[in-house]
Amino acid sequence: MRLSKLGSYILTLLAVVHAIDKETSDYPLLIGSGIYDITGPAAQVHIQGYGKSSQSSNGIHMRLRSRAFIVASVGSNGAKNPQEVAHDIQQLRFRKHRVTEKARDSAPAPLLADPERTVCFVSADILCGSDLLTLKVAQRLEQLLPQQHGSKKRLCHLENLSISGTHTHSASGGFLQYAVYQITSLGFSDEAMDAYAEGIAQSIHRAYSKLTRCEITVAEDLLFDSNINRSPSSYLLNPVEERKRYENIGDTDKRMLQLRFTTAEKDIGILNWFSVHGTSLNNTNQLLSGDNKGYASYLMEKHQNGDESMPGNGSFVAAFASTNLGDVSPNTNGPRCVDTGLPCDVLTSSCGGAAEKCIASGPGEDMFESAQVIGRKQFDMALALLHSNKIKKLKGEVSFRHSFVNVGNLTVVLEDGTTAKTCPAALGYSFAAGTTDGPGQFDFTQGRNSSNGFWNMIAAFLSKPTPKQVQCHHPKPILLNTGEATQPYDWDPNTIPISIFRIGDLFILNVPSELTTMAGRRLRQAMTDTITSRGVTDPIITIAGLANSYTHYVTTFEEYTGQRYEAASTLYGPHTLAAYIQEFNRIMTDLLNGDPSSTSDPPRDLSSQQISLIPPVLVDTVEFGKEFGSVIVEPEDEYTRGQDAVFVSFRSANPRNNRRPQGTFLTVDKMLADNNKWKTMYVDGDWCTKFVWNGDAALFGISFAEIHWQIPPDTPLGQYRICHFGARKTLFSEAEALLGFEAPEWLSSSTVGSALEALLSSGVKLFHSICQRLGSCVEPLQVERSRIIEFSGCSRPFLVKEAGATPTKEFSE
């Protein structure tokens, strides 16, 4: 009997070892994926991207997300340590006993990965990366992630972390620490920074908690009719021979490159790159939104997680990341003069000399439909790649190199062997003209190689460029000498982060800028030459744009001479691209040789110097005798699915009081026929809903919430309601504490009550001030100035019916 038991144990052990060996070869990497809400303040904070000062948020079209992926080599040189074996056995037990996914995901993550052989990539629904944001996320990860065995570092740290913005132009601004980006945003926004830093860190933590053995496969294909070049005249300045190499795809990149992450049981996510701007929603939009890439992610996650899953809550994570999209527009109908309907001037993108009249649009009837069309095209291609047979498995080492580069003063060796210098950052006149996706607001046009005396005088108050600076940037006429402006703090960075992630034969170039189509092609080709010269055949190279900082654009030397918007926004002069290629070559060589990379000092942390002129939320009130969350406009009795839109209005409060992360400001609920209970079908993270905050009377603390629901064609028929959730701020807590009473709800929430509270508080403070001087009274109570109170409300029920159906009193599917 003893021998029988011993034999059974041996057989079991051999089976476990065999299973682990098979899993090691089939799933050679540790991978985790995570998603988290990063929706910023939905009211009164500038939406960044177009530089239009009047474009502030007043609601949510769809919630913004951070999507994180951690990829780590296993063990040391592929060997399994005891902790790894224990983890593998644990996973086998989970499978054998069919433990639920939730239970397995909640199991402690294995501390067996090496921070020096791990990469952490984040694609976030924000305009761009930020060096201060990256720093704050790394600091937060010091609290969320444990130290790895044998290392003082967390698994994700500053050097192996890439935070790449999807480049949506419909996300909160004010999170970049440099003054030039804060002109239109009334300075720095702590609310936006907190939302982004915490949400991104939480998405990484979720990815860490789900680390498991996976494989990565790569697929790619060409996606046409989804982007156009918005500066075609600049592209034509590049050499004919070079342009001929790309005749089959033209003047924009059409490649979608996609990674698929798969465990033994299922797919856990995808990450892809495709060149297109997040500017389907134009500068009239005031709702937070992920634009076309956010919609593509939404569609894929719904498809993989099931329609019953709420946005942002499924286990499958789909990131549609940005790449070299500098001159690439989603507005495929092209630019037209809005006053005449005629084509714009090709060289200046203007109509009668006015750039603001030349605007690109399409392919939809309005900007939201256009975002849907371009987003769906990306989703369709990604879905096809997900099931493609033309794949390549990634095997091999995971490594990275990171370096800070003082690109504002760098000696560059050119192809002919001569040397040149980069320049401290500066923006040219055509920068102020904007683009056909979002024109500027002054008398500037693109393609301008001459300056203007009036604007030179205005800009000189900021920082007057020296003759050396003017010559360095030639032929760019300098409008804003941002790299040498330091009041009230730095206007632009001169030191930037660059990094390379390697996963087997895949190389991800993390670039803190927007490279134009040809600039990106040259960078990828240069890296291909460097890699293949060292024996790596058929490397896969992609550019992760707008990562870890933001330094505007990078054009080719030839495009720079044309001085359209992208060239005028190339900060460091005509040799900026050459500098990027040189420095990426340097750290790529280090990576391939196994050598460390030298680095400059990181950019300064300017967070203690930031200025904000964004007004705080003081108080929320409603009309006397009314309640927060009560309905002003009720829905109609019935609607037709696939055709009608529902509109409901509520008495509300400022959404800045509570951003409701991982929550919602609205629900669309359906009555379940079997138990007469309400089931939530849609939230404010769904594309078909819009939460619009109307704060026209916000001076008195009065505001309203409008909720719009465009009923999808596949919506189940039946009885529905719309609910609104919010949080209000009251000032009565101070008066209550000082005077020793509790105000009734009808008083604390009304405009009259808030005015009374302010009067009482002022009187009490004056009294205490007088008696303190006389020395005859005690110190006033130290109390919290305000308090936040949650509220909610729901509309009356209404029916959703099929077209042509006759309504009945009791309507069921």
C-alpha positions, 0 to 999 in steps of 0.5 A, spaced: 500 500 500 505 504 501 509 503 495 502 504 491 501 511 494 509 512 493 508 511 486 501 515 485 505 521 488 511 520 483 506 519 477 503 526 480 509 529 480 511 527 473 505 529 471 506 536 474 513 537 471 511 535 464 505 540 464 509 545 467 515 544 462 509 544 456 507 550 459 514 553 459 515 552 452 508 554 449 507 560 454 514 562 455 512 569 458 508 572 464 503 577 462 498 581 465 493 586 462 489 591 466 484 597 465 481 602 469 477 609 469 481 615 468 475 620 466 477 627 468 473 633 471 467 633 467 465 640 468 469 647 467 476 644 465 479 645 459 479 640 453 486 639 451 488 638 443 486 644 439 488 650 443 481 653 443 480 657 450 473 656 450 473 649 449 471 646 456 468 640 458 461 640 460 459 632 460 461 625 458 460 622 451 464 616 454 468 615 459 476 615 458 480 608 460 487 606 461 489 600 458 496 597 461 500 591 459 506 587 463 510 583 459 516 579 463 521 574 462 520 568 466 525 566 472 533 566 470 535 565 463 529 561 463 530 556 469 524 555 474 525 557 481 521 554 487 516 560 487 515 559 479 514 552 480 509 553 486 505 558 482 505 553 476 502 548 480 497 553 483 495 554 476 494 547 474 490 546 481 485 551 479 484 548 472 483 541 475 478 543 480 475 549 475 476 554 480 472 561 477 476 566 473 474 571 479 477 566 484 484 565 480 484 573 478 484 574 486 490 569 488 496 573 489 500 575 483 507 571 483 513 575 485 518 572 480 519 576 475 525 581 474 524 588 473 530 588 469 527 583 464 520 586 464 516 592 460 510 595 462 506 599 456 500 603 458 495 606 452 491 611 455 485 615 453 489 622 454 492 627 449 499 625 450 504 623 455 507 627 460 514 627 464 510 629 470 505 624 470 510 618 468 513 621 475 507 621 479 505 614 476 512 611 478 511 614 485 504 611 486 506 604 484 511 604 489 505 604 494 501 599 490 506 594 487 511 590 492 519 590 491 521 584 487 525 579 490 533 581 489 531 588 487 529 594 490 525 596 484 518 595 483 516 590 477 514 597 473 518 603 474 520 609 471 525 606 466 521 600 463 514 604 463 511 607 457 505 611 458 502 613 451 496 617 449 491 615 444 491 622 442 484 624 443 482 631 443 477 630 447 480 629 454 481 634 460 488 638 459 492 642 465 496 636 466 502 638 463 507 641 467 510 646 462 507 653 461 505 653 454 500 648 454 497 651 460 495 658 456 488 656 454 487 651 460 487 656 466 494 653 468 495 647 472 489 642 474 490 638 480 483 634 478 486 632 471 493 630 474 490 626 480 485 622 475 490 620 470 495 618 475 491 614 480 487 611 474 493 609 470 497 606 476 491 602 478 490 599 471 498 597 472 496 594 479 490 590 475 495 588 470 500 585 475 495 582 479 493 578 473 500 576 471 500 569 468 503 565 463 501 567 456 504 567 449 504 573 444 502 573 437 503 578 432 499 579 426 499 585 421 495 588 415 493 594 411 487 598 413 485 603 407 480 609 407 481 610 414 486 616 414 488 622 409 495 626 410 493 633 412 499 636 409 500 633 403 504 639 400 509 637 405 510 630 404 511 632 397 517 635 399 521 629 401 525 625 395 522 622 389 526 616 390 524 615 397 516 616 396 516 611 390 518 606 395 511 607 399 507 608 392 503 602 394 500 605 400 501 613 399 502 618 403 500 615 410 501 609 413 496 604 412 499 598 417 496 596 423 500 592 427 497 587 433 499 583 439 495 578 441 495 576 448 493 568 450 493 564 456 492 556 455 484 558 456 483 564 453 485 571 450 486 576 455 487 582 450 490 585 444 494 591 443 495 595 436 498 601 433 495 604 427 496 611 424 490 616 425 489 622 429 484 623 435 480 629 431 474 626 429 471 630 434 472 637 432 473 643 437 466 644 438 465 638 442 465 639 449 464 632 452 469 628 454 470 622 449 476 617 447 474 619 440 475 614 434 480 609 438 476 609 444 470 607 440 474 601 437 477 599 444 469 599 446 467 595 440 472 590 441 472 589 449 464 589 448 465 583 442 470 579 447 467 580 454 460 580 451 454 585 450 452 584 458 459 586 460 459 594 463 464 598 459 471 597 463 469 591 467 471 585 462 477 581 463 479 582 456 483 589 454 483 592 447 488 598 446 488 601 440 495 605 441 498 611 437 504 611 433 507 616 428 500 620 426 503 627 426 500 629 419 495 624 419 487 626 419 481 621 420 477 626 416 477 623 410 472 627 406 478 632 406 478 640 407 473 645 404 472 652 405 466 652 410 463 659 407 463 656 399 464 649 399 470 649 395 477 646 396 482 650 400 488 653 398 493 647 398 499 650 400 496 655 406 490 651 408 486 657 408 480 660 404 481 667 402 487 668 407 483 665 413 485 659 416 479 658 420 474 657 414 478 651 412 476 645 415 476 637 414 470 633 416 467 626 414 466 621 413 460 621 417 454 626 417 457 629 423 463 629 428 460 623 432 458 619 426 465 620 423 468 618 429 464 611 429 466 610 422 473 611 423 473 607 430 469 601 427 474 600 421 479 600 426 475 595 430 474 591 424 481 590 422 483 588 429 478 583 429 480 580 422 487 580 425 485 577 431 483 571 427 488 571 422 492 565 420 498 569 418 501 570 425 508 570 428 509 568 435 514 572 439 519 568 443 526 570 446 528 575 451 524 581 454 529 587 455 529 595 455 533 601 454 531 608 457 535 615 456 534 622 458 536 626 452 538 634 452 535 635 445 535 642 446 543 642 445 545 636 442 551 635 437 548 631 431 552 627 426 549 627 419 549 622 414 554 625 410 559 625 416 558 633 418 555 635 424 549 640 426 546 642 432 539 642 435 536 648 438 532 650 445 525 649 443 521 654 439 515 654 436 514 657 429 508 662 426 505 656 422 504 653 429 498 658 431 495 657 424 493 650 427 491 645 422 485 643 418 482 638 423 482 644 428 484 651 425 487 657 429 484 663 432 488 669 429 491 671 422 496 666 421 496 661 415 500 655 414 507 655 410 509 661 413 516 663 412 516 670 414 515 673 421 510 679 423 512 685 427 506 686 431 507 678 434 514 679 434 513 684 439 508 680 443 512 674 443 518 678 446 515 679 452 516 672 453 523 671 451 526 674 445 530 669 441 538 671 440 541 671 433 544 664 434 537 661 436 534 665 430 539 662 425 539 655 429 531 654 427 532 657 420 527 657 416 522 657 421 520 664 424 520 664 431 513 666 434 514 663 441 521 662 444 519 657 449 525 653 450 529 659 453 522 662 457 522 660 464 517 665 467 513 663 471 516 656 470 519 653 464 515 653 457 517 647 454 522 641 456 529 641 453 530 634 456 526 628 453 525 621 455 526 616 450 526 608 450 526 602 447 522 595 449 524 589 446 520 582 446 523 577 442 523 580 435 519 586 437 522 592 438 517 598 441 520 605 440 517 610 445 517 617 442 515 623 446 512 626 440 508 626 434 512 624 428 510 625 421 509 619 416 515 620 413 519 621 419 516 615 422 518 611 416 525 613 416 526 612 424 523 605 423 528 604 417 534 606 421 532 601 427 531 596 422 538 597 419 541 597 426 538 591 428 539 586 422 546 588 422 547 585 429 544 578 426 537 579 428 533 577 422 526 580 420 525 584 426 518 587 427 518 595 429 513 599 431 513 607 434 509 608 440 507 615 439 506 621 445 509 617 450 512 619 457 512 626 455 510 631 449 514 635 445 510 637 439 512 634 432 518 631 428 518 632 421 523 630 416 529 635 414 525 637 407 518 637 410 521 642 415 523 647 410 515 648 408 514 650 415 506 648 415 503 646 422 507 640 423 514 643 421 513 650 425 511 645 431 518 641 431 521 644 437 528 643 436 530 645 429 531 642 422 535 636 425 530 634 430 529 627 426 536 626 425 537 627 433 532 622 434 535 617 429 542 618 432 539 617 440 535 611 438 541 608 434 545 609 441 540 606 446 538 600 441 546 598 440 546 598 447 540 594 448 543 589 443 550 589 446 547 588 453 550 595 455 547 600 459 545 606 456 548 613 458 543 618 460 542 626 462 539 628 468 531 628 468 527 634 467 525 638 473 519 636 477 515 643 477 509 641 481 511 645 486 511 651 482 504 650 478 499 656 477 492 654 477 486 659 475 481 654 475 475 656 479 473 651 485 466 649 486 463 653 492 456 650 493 451 647 489 443 649 490 436 648 487 430 652 487 427 653 493 422 647 495 426 642 489 430 637 490 437 634 487 436 629 482 428 631 481 426 630 474 425 637 470 423 634 463 420 627 463 421 622 457 415 621 452 411 615 453 414 610 448 420 610 443 422 606 437 429 602 437 434 604 432 430 610 430 429 615 436 433 618 442 431 619 449 432 626 453 431 627 460 433 633 464 435 633 472 436 638 477 443 636 478 450 639 481 457 640 479 460 633 477 467 635 479 464 634 486 465 627 485 468 624 478 465 617 480 471 613 478 469 606 476 462 609 476 457 613 472 453 619 472 447 615 469 444 609 468 439 606 463 435 601 466 430 595 463 424 592 467 425 585 468 419 581 466 420 575 471 421 579 477 419 586 476 426 589 478 430 594 474 437 591 470 442 596 468 443 596 461 447 602 459 452 607 463 455 613 461 461 609 458 457 607 453 457 610 446 450 611 445 449 615 451 451 622 453 451 626 460 451 633 459 452 638 464 449 645 464 452 650 469 449 656 466 447 658 472 453 656 476 454 662 479 448 661 484 450 654 484 444 652 480 446 646 475 442 641 471 444 634 467 441 632 461 441 625 459 441 623 452 440 616 450 440 614 442 437 607 442 441 602 439 437 597 434 439 591 438 436 594 444 431 589 447 424 591 447 420 593 454 420 598 459 425 602 461 427 608 465 433 613 466 437 615 472 442 620 474 447 620 480 451 626 483 454 629 489 452 636 491 457 641 495 454 644 501 457 650 506 452 648 511 457 644 515 461 650 518 455 654 520 452 648 523 458 646 527 459 653 529 452 655 531 450 648 534 444 646 530 443 641 524 440 645 518 434 641 515 435 639 508 430 644 504 434 649 507 441 647 506 440 645 499 437 651 497 439 658 494 436 662 500 439 657 505 446 658 502 446 665 502 443 665 509 449 660 511 454 665 508 451 671 512 451 667 518 458 664 517 461 671 516 457 674 522 460 668 527 467 669 524 466 677 525 464 676 532 470 671 534 475 676 531 472 681 535 472 677 542 479 674 540 482 681 540 478 683 547 481 676 549 474 674 552 472 668 548 475 661 546 478 659 539 472 658 534 471 650 532 476 648 526 471 644 522 471 642 515 469 648 510 464 644 506 461 637 505 459 632 499 452 629 499 450 624 494 444 624 491 440 620 485 433 620 481 430 617 476 425 618 470 418 615 470 418 609 466 417 609 458 416 603 453 421 601 447 418 598 441 419 595 435 418 600 429 410 599 427 409 596 433 402 598 437 404 599 444 400 595 449 399 597 457 404 591 459 409 591 454 414 585 454 420 583 449 
